[in-house]
Amino acid sequence: MSNNIPDLEWSKLPFGYIPTDYNVRCTYRDGKWGEIEVSQSPTIDMHIAATALHYGQEIFEGLKAFRGADGKIRIFRLEENAKRLRSSAEALMMAPVPLEIFREMTIKAVQLNERFIPPYGSGASLYIRPLEIGSSARVGVNLVQSGQSIETEDVRAVRGGMGFAKTGGNYAASLKAGCMAHDKGYSAVLYLDPKEKKYLDECGPANFFAIKGNKYITPASESILPSITNMSLQQLIRDMGMEVEARHIPVEELAEVQEAAACGTAAVCSPIHRIDDLDTGHQYVIAKDGKPGPVTTKLYNTLRAIQYGEIEDVHGWNTVL
Protein backbone atom coordinates (compact mmCIF):
# COMPACT_ATOMS: atom_id res chain seq x y z
CA MET A 1 0.00 0.00 0.00
CA SER A 2 1.49 3.32 -1.08
CA ASN A 3 1.64 6.29 1.28
CA ASN A 4 2.32 8.77 -1.51
CA ILE A 5 -0.23 11.56 -1.71
CA PRO A 6 -1.80 11.64 -5.21
CA ASP A 7 -1.23 14.75 -7.29
CA LEU A 8 -4.79 16.06 -7.24
CA GLU A 9 -6.39 19.46 -6.76
CA TRP A 10 -8.55 18.38 -3.85
CA SER A 11 -10.67 21.53 -3.75
CA LYS A 12 -11.55 21.21 -7.45
CA LEU A 13 -12.44 17.53 -7.63
CA PRO A 14 -15.55 16.80 -9.72
CA PHE A 15 -18.12 14.29 -8.51
CA GLY A 16 -16.90 11.43 -10.64
CA TYR A 17 -14.67 8.39 -10.92
CA ILE A 18 -10.98 8.68 -10.12
CA PRO A 19 -9.07 5.35 -9.97
CA THR A 20 -7.75 4.39 -6.54
CA ASP A 21 -5.29 1.66 -5.53
CA TYR A 22 -7.52 -1.15 -4.32
CA ASN A 23 -11.03 -2.57 -4.14
CA VAL A 24 -12.32 -5.40 -1.95
CA ARG A 25 -14.55 -8.27 -3.01
CA CYS A 26 -16.54 -11.08 -1.45
CA THR A 27 -18.44 -13.88 -3.23
CA TYR A 28 -21.65 -15.58 -2.17
CA ARG A 29 -21.53 -19.22 -3.18
CA ASP A 30 -23.18 -22.44 -2.01
CA GLY A 31 -25.36 -20.58 0.47
CA LYS A 32 -22.66 -18.61 2.26
CA TRP A 33 -20.35 -15.63 1.91
CA GLY A 34 -16.68 -16.37 1.34
CA GLU A 35 -13.50 -14.64 2.45
CA ILE A 36 -12.92 -10.96 1.72
CA GLU A 37 -10.40 -10.52 -1.08
CA VAL A 38 -8.30 -7.50 -2.00
CA SER A 39 -7.91 -6.62 -5.68
CA GLN A 40 -6.10 -4.00 -7.72
CA SER A 41 -8.07 -4.76 -10.88
CA PRO A 42 -10.77 -2.25 -11.86
CA THR A 43 -12.64 -4.86 -13.90
CA ILE A 44 -14.88 -7.86 -13.20
CA ASP A 45 -14.85 -11.02 -15.34
CA MET A 46 -18.53 -11.78 -15.90
CA HIS A 47 -20.36 -14.67 -17.51
CA ILE A 48 -22.40 -13.78 -20.58
CA ALA A 49 -25.49 -15.24 -18.86
CA ALA A 50 -24.99 -13.40 -15.55
CA THR A 51 -28.28 -12.45 -13.93
CA ALA A 52 -27.08 -8.86 -13.51
CA LEU A 53 -27.04 -8.52 -17.31
CA HIS A 54 -30.29 -10.31 -18.07
CA TYR A 55 -32.55 -9.63 -15.10
CA GLY A 56 -31.18 -6.46 -13.55
CA GLN A 57 -29.97 -8.12 -10.35
CA GLU A 58 -27.58 -5.37 -9.31
CA ILE A 59 -27.74 -3.01 -6.38
CA PHE A 60 -25.39 -0.45 -4.91
CA GLU A 61 -24.87 2.08 -2.16
CA GLY A 62 -23.13 5.41 -1.72
CA LEU A 63 -21.41 6.70 1.41
CA LYS A 64 -18.45 8.91 2.22
CA ALA A 65 -15.26 8.95 4.28
CA PHE A 66 -13.99 12.28 5.62
CA ARG A 67 -10.67 13.36 7.09
CA GLY A 68 -11.63 15.29 10.18
CA ALA A 69 -10.28 18.36 11.92
CA ASP A 70 -8.45 16.03 14.33
CA GLY A 71 -6.83 14.07 11.51
CA LYS A 72 -9.03 11.02 12.09
CA ILE A 73 -11.06 9.36 9.35
CA ARG A 74 -14.85 9.24 9.70
CA ILE A 75 -17.24 7.11 7.67
CA PHE A 76 -20.74 8.57 7.86
CA ARG A 77 -23.66 6.33 8.88
CA LEU A 78 -22.16 3.09 7.62
CA GLU A 79 -24.78 0.95 9.38
CA GLU A 80 -27.67 2.70 7.63
CA ASN A 81 -26.15 2.04 4.22
CA ALA A 82 -25.69 -1.61 5.20
CA LYS A 83 -29.38 -1.84 6.16
CA ARG A 84 -30.49 -0.24 2.91
CA LEU A 85 -28.30 -2.56 0.85
CA ARG A 86 -29.90 -5.53 2.61
CA SER A 87 -33.37 -4.13 1.89
CA SER A 88 -32.48 -3.70 -1.78
CA ALA A 89 -31.07 -7.25 -1.93
CA GLU A 90 -34.24 -8.73 -0.47
CA ALA A 91 -36.34 -6.81 -2.98
CA LEU A 92 -34.34 -8.17 -5.92
CA MET A 93 -34.07 -11.72 -4.54
CA MET A 94 -30.36 -11.43 -3.89
CA ALA A 95 -28.33 -12.68 -0.93
CA PRO A 96 -28.24 -9.88 1.70
CA VAL A 97 -24.74 -8.93 2.84
CA PRO A 98 -24.38 -9.35 6.63
CA LEU A 99 -23.69 -6.12 8.51
CA GLU A 100 -20.38 -7.47 9.81
CA ILE A 101 -19.11 -8.22 6.31
CA PHE A 102 -20.34 -4.88 4.93
CA ARG A 103 -18.62 -3.07 7.78
CA GLU A 104 -15.35 -4.96 7.43
CA MET A 105 -15.24 -4.50 3.65
CA THR A 106 -16.02 -0.79 3.87
CA ILE A 107 -13.37 -0.12 6.51
CA LYS A 108 -10.78 -2.22 4.66
CA ALA A 109 -11.44 -0.39 1.38
CA VAL A 110 -11.08 2.99 3.10
CA GLN A 111 -7.89 2.00 4.91
CA LEU A 112 -6.30 0.56 1.77
CA ASN A 113 -7.07 3.75 -0.15
CA GLU A 114 -6.36 6.16 2.69
CA ARG A 115 -4.05 8.29 0.57
CA PHE A 116 -7.05 9.22 -1.57
CA ILE A 117 -8.99 10.69 1.36
CA PRO A 118 -8.82 14.48 0.78
CA PRO A 119 -7.20 16.62 3.47
CA TYR A 120 -9.33 18.43 6.02
CA GLY A 121 -10.34 21.87 4.81
CA SER A 122 -10.51 20.93 1.14
CA GLY A 123 -14.28 20.41 1.22
CA ALA A 124 -13.82 17.05 -0.52
CA SER A 125 -14.33 13.47 0.62
CA LEU A 126 -13.74 9.88 -0.50
CA TYR A 127 -16.91 8.46 -2.05
CA ILE A 128 -17.45 4.76 -1.39
CA ARG A 129 -19.60 2.73 -3.80
CA PRO A 130 -20.52 -0.75 -2.48
CA LEU A 131 -21.88 -2.87 -5.33
CA GLU A 132 -23.61 -6.24 -5.35
CA ILE A 133 -24.26 -7.99 -8.65
CA GLY A 134 -25.70 -11.30 -9.72
CA SER A 135 -22.76 -12.95 -11.47
CA SER A 136 -23.98 -16.55 -11.74
CA ALA A 137 -25.03 -17.88 -15.14
CA ARG A 138 -28.77 -18.44 -15.14
CA VAL A 139 -31.61 -18.33 -17.63
CA GLY A 140 -34.75 -17.70 -15.61
CA VAL A 141 -35.15 -15.33 -12.67
CA ASN A 142 -34.11 -16.78 -9.33
CA LEU A 143 -32.15 -16.07 -6.17
CA VAL A 144 -28.60 -14.99 -6.97
CA GLN A 145 -26.20 -17.90 -6.47
CA SER A 146 -23.10 -15.74 -6.49
CA GLY A 147 -22.89 -12.04 -5.95
CA GLN A 148 -20.31 -9.60 -6.27
CA SER A 149 -38.64 20.60 -13.77
CA ILE A 150 -41.99 18.98 -12.65
CA GLU A 151 -42.42 15.89 -14.67
CA THR A 152 -46.04 14.89 -15.33
CA GLU A 153 -45.62 12.33 -18.12
CA ASP A 154 -42.78 10.02 -17.10
CA VAL A 155 -42.62 8.25 -13.74
CA ARG A 156 -39.50 6.70 -12.26
CA ALA A 157 -41.19 4.21 -9.97
CA VAL A 158 -44.63 3.26 -8.69
CA ARG A 159 -46.03 2.08 -5.38
CA GLY A 160 -45.38 -1.64 -4.99
CA GLY A 161 -42.44 -1.46 -7.36
CA MET A 162 -38.70 -1.09 -6.79
CA GLY A 163 -38.50 2.65 -6.11
CA PHE A 164 -37.33 2.07 -2.55
CA ALA A 165 -34.38 -0.10 -3.67
CA LYS A 166 -31.05 1.39 -4.71
CA THR A 167 -30.77 -0.46 -7.98
CA GLY A 168 -29.53 0.66 -11.37
CA GLY A 169 -32.88 0.30 -13.12
CA ASN A 170 -34.36 3.07 -10.97
CA TYR A 171 -31.71 5.47 -12.19
CA ALA A 172 -32.06 4.33 -15.79
CA ALA A 173 -35.78 5.10 -15.54
CA SER A 174 -34.98 8.74 -14.82
CA LEU A 175 -32.56 9.33 -17.71
CA LYS A 176 -35.09 10.26 -20.41
CA ALA A 177 -36.95 12.88 -18.37
CA GLY A 178 -33.66 14.21 -16.99
CA CYS A 179 -32.18 14.70 -20.45
CA MET A 180 -35.33 16.44 -21.69
CA ALA A 181 -35.24 18.79 -18.70
CA HIS A 182 -31.57 19.61 -19.26
CA ASP A 183 -32.29 20.35 -22.93
CA LYS A 184 -34.82 22.94 -21.75
CA GLY A 185 -32.32 24.54 -19.40
CA TYR A 186 -33.37 22.94 -16.11
CA SER A 187 -30.96 21.33 -13.68
CA ALA A 188 -33.30 18.59 -12.42
CA VAL A 189 -36.73 17.00 -12.64
CA LEU A 190 -39.27 17.11 -9.82
CA TYR A 191 -41.41 14.01 -10.13
CA LEU A 192 -45.04 13.78 -9.05
CA ASP A 193 -46.67 10.74 -7.49
CA PRO A 194 -47.21 8.07 -10.16
CA LYS A 195 -50.89 7.46 -9.40
CA GLU A 196 -52.64 10.82 -9.19
CA LYS A 197 -49.89 13.12 -10.53
CA LYS A 198 -50.78 15.78 -7.96
CA TYR A 199 -48.34 15.27 -5.08
CA LEU A 200 -44.59 15.89 -5.00
CA ASP A 201 -42.55 12.68 -5.00
CA GLU A 202 -38.81 13.16 -5.52
CA CYS A 203 -36.26 15.43 -7.17
CA GLY A 204 -34.53 13.37 -9.85
CA PRO A 205 -32.59 10.65 -8.01
CA ALA A 206 -32.71 12.63 -4.74
CA ASN A 207 -35.26 13.21 -2.00
CA PHE A 208 -37.08 16.54 -1.74
CA PHE A 209 -37.75 18.72 1.27
CA ALA A 210 -39.11 22.18 1.90
CA ILE A 211 -39.26 24.60 4.82
CA LYS A 212 -42.72 25.96 5.59
CA GLY A 213 -42.79 28.17 8.65
CA ASN A 214 -41.41 26.12 11.53
CA LYS A 215 -41.85 22.85 9.68
CA TYR A 216 -39.63 20.62 7.52
CA ILE A 217 -41.95 18.91 5.05
CA THR A 218 -40.92 16.00 2.86
CA PRO A 219 -42.95 13.59 0.69
CA ALA A 220 -44.23 10.39 2.32
CA SER A 221 -44.06 7.93 -0.55
CA GLU A 222 -43.50 4.20 -0.87
CA SER A 223 -42.07 4.61 -4.36
CA ILE A 224 -38.95 6.64 -3.50
CA LEU A 225 -35.58 5.73 -2.02
CA PRO A 226 -35.38 6.20 1.77
CA SER A 227 -32.57 8.74 1.84
CA ILE A 228 -30.09 8.44 4.70
CA THR A 229 -29.29 12.13 4.22
CA ASN A 230 -32.98 13.03 4.51
CA MET A 231 -33.24 10.88 7.63
CA SER A 232 -30.25 12.70 9.12
CA LEU A 233 -31.59 16.15 8.24
CA GLN A 234 -34.91 15.33 9.88
CA GLN A 235 -33.11 14.51 13.12
CA LEU A 236 -31.12 17.76 12.92
CA ILE A 237 -34.36 19.67 12.36
CA ARG A 238 -35.80 18.17 15.54
CA ASP A 239 -32.58 19.09 17.34
CA MET A 240 -33.21 22.67 16.20
CA GLY A 241 -36.67 22.63 17.77
CA MET A 242 -38.56 22.48 14.48
CA GLU A 243 -41.24 20.02 13.38
CA VAL A 244 -40.97 17.29 10.74
CA GLU A 245 -43.92 16.37 8.53
CA ALA A 246 -43.54 13.41 6.17
CA ARG A 247 -46.77 13.55 4.16
CA HIS A 248 -48.36 14.12 0.78
CA ILE A 249 -47.41 17.58 -0.53
CA PRO A 250 -49.72 18.99 -3.25
CA VAL A 251 -47.95 20.86 -6.04
CA GLU A 252 -49.88 24.01 -5.17
CA GLU A 253 -48.33 24.04 -1.69
CA LEU A 254 -45.04 25.10 -3.26
CA ALA A 255 -46.47 28.63 -3.25
CA GLU A 256 -46.43 28.55 0.56
CA VAL A 257 -42.87 27.34 1.28
CA GLN A 258 -39.90 29.57 2.09
CA GLU A 259 -37.12 27.13 1.16
CA ALA A 260 -36.77 23.94 -0.88
CA ALA A 261 -33.94 21.59 -1.72
CA ALA A 262 -32.97 18.20 -3.07
CA CYS A 263 -31.01 16.09 -0.60
CA GLY A 264 -28.70 13.12 -0.95
CA THR A 265 -25.24 11.75 -0.25
CA ALA A 266 -23.45 13.57 -3.07
CA ALA A 267 -24.41 17.19 -2.41
CA VAL A 268 -26.11 16.92 1.03
CA CYS A 269 -28.52 19.79 0.21
CA SER A 270 -28.99 21.35 -3.21
CA PRO A 271 -31.13 24.50 -2.78
CA ILE A 272 -33.87 25.06 -5.35
CA HIS A 273 -34.32 28.56 -6.72
CA ARG A 274 -37.39 28.06 -8.92
CA ILE A 275 -39.78 25.30 -9.95
CA ASP A 276 -41.73 25.53 -13.20
CA ASP A 277 -44.88 23.55 -13.93
CA LEU A 278 -44.62 23.20 -17.69
CA ASP A 279 -48.19 21.89 -18.02
CA THR A 280 -49.85 24.89 -16.40
CA GLY A 281 -47.16 27.48 -17.05
CA HIS A 282 -47.10 28.32 -13.33
CA GLN A 283 -43.78 29.34 -11.86
CA TYR A 284 -42.94 28.85 -8.18
CA VAL A 285 -40.05 31.11 -7.14
CA ILE A 286 -38.71 29.67 -3.88
CA ALA A 287 -35.48 31.60 -3.31
CA LYS A 288 -36.58 35.10 -4.22
CA ASP A 289 -33.10 36.55 -3.59
CA GLY A 290 -31.42 33.67 -5.42
CA LYS A 291 -29.59 32.51 -2.29
CA PRO A 292 -29.89 29.36 -0.14
CA GLY A 293 -32.28 29.85 2.78
CA PRO A 294 -31.10 30.07 6.41
CA VAL A 295 -32.51 26.71 7.51
CA THR A 296 -31.09 24.80 4.53
CA THR A 297 -27.73 26.51 5.06
CA LYS A 298 -27.71 25.61 8.75
CA LEU A 299 -28.63 22.01 7.99
CA TYR A 300 -25.84 21.73 5.42
CA ASN A 301 -23.23 23.30 7.69
CA THR A 302 -24.25 21.22 10.72
CA LEU A 303 -24.22 17.90 8.87
CA ARG A 304 -20.86 18.67 7.28
CA ALA A 305 -19.44 19.70 10.65
CA ILE A 306 -20.51 16.34 12.10
CA GLN A 307 -18.96 14.48 9.18
CA TYR A 308 -15.65 16.33 9.57
CA GLY A 309 -15.56 15.99 13.35
CA GLU A 310 -15.83 19.74 13.91
CA ILE A 311 -18.71 19.38 16.35
CA GLU A 312 -19.82 16.60 18.66
CA ASP A 313 -21.45 13.61 16.99
CA VAL A 314 -24.23 13.32 19.58
CA HIS A 315 -26.16 10.70 17.60
CA GLY A 316 -23.17 8.41 16.99
CA TRP A 317 -23.42 8.55 13.21
CA ASN A 318 -19.70 8.35 12.41
CA THR A 319 -17.49 5.28 12.32
CA VAL A 320 -14.12 6.68 13.40
CA LEU A 321 -11.01 4.85 12.21
Secondary structure, 3 states (H helix, E strand, C coil): CCCCCCCCCHHHCCCCCCCCCCEEECCEECCEECCCEEECCCCCCCCCCEHHHHHCCEEECCEEEEECCCCCEEEECHHHHHHHHHHHHHHCCCCCCCHHHHHHHHHHHHHHCHHHCCCCCCCCCEEECCEEEECCECCCCCCCCCECCEECCCCCCCCCCCCCCCEHHHHHCCHHHHHHHHHCCCCCCEEECCCCCCEEEEECCEEEEEEECCEEEEECCCCCCCCHHHHHHHHHHHHCCCEEEEECCEHHHHHHCCEEEEEECCCEEEECCEEEECCCCEEEECCCCCCCCHHHHHHHHHHHHHHCCCCCCCCCCEEEC
